[in-house]
Amino acid sequence: MAQRRRALPSKWSAAENERLRRAVKLHGEPQWKLIAVTVGTRNHSQCLHRWRTVLRPGLAKGPWTAAEDEMLTNLVRQGDISNWGDVAAVITTRTCKQWPRAVAAPPESR
C-alpha cells in the first residue's frame, strides 16, 4: 500500500491573511470550518492557528513590557496558574507559546 504524502507547508500570502481577517469578521471566531471555506486555500486548523498566533488584534509580538512582567510575576506568586494556557487566558496580549520564553529570559533581555 502506498503511503500518502503530506503537503509541504507554504507561507501565508498577504492575500490569504486579508481573506482570513475578512472571514473572521464575517463569520466569527467559533466558525473555523466556515472560515476555511471562505479563505479557500487553508483548512480550519490552519486558519485557527494563524488567527490566534499571528493575526489576532491586540496580540503583542515585540519586547516584553514591564506591565507584562509584573502580571506574570503576580500570577506565579499567587499560585493561580497550573499551565501556560492559564497564563495566556489572563494575559491576552501574548500566546501560550510565548510564555515559556518569558520565564527563561531575564526581564532586562526581553
Residue pairs with C-beta under 8 A, 6 or more apart in sequence:
12 20
12 42
12 50
12 54
16 39
16 41
16 42
17 50
17 55
19 38
19 39
19 40
19 41
20 35
20 39
20 42
20 47
20 50
20 51
20 55
21 55
22 38
23 34
23 35
23 38
23 39
23 47
24 35
24 51
26 38
27 34
27 35
27 38
29 51
32 44
32 45
32 47
32 48
33 44
35 44
35 47
36 42
36 43
36 44
36 46
36 47
39 47
42 50
52 95
53 59
53 95
53 97
58 92
58 93
59 93
59 94
59 95
60 68
60 93
60 94
63 110
64 102
64 107
64 110
66 107
68 91
68 93
68 94
68 102
69 102
69 107
69 110
71 90
71 91
72 87
72 91
72 99
72 102
72 103
75 81
75 86
75 87
75 90
75 91
80 86
80 90
81 87
81 90
83 96
84 96
84 97
84 99
84 100
85 96
87 96
87 99
88 94
88 95
88 96
88 99
94 102
102 110
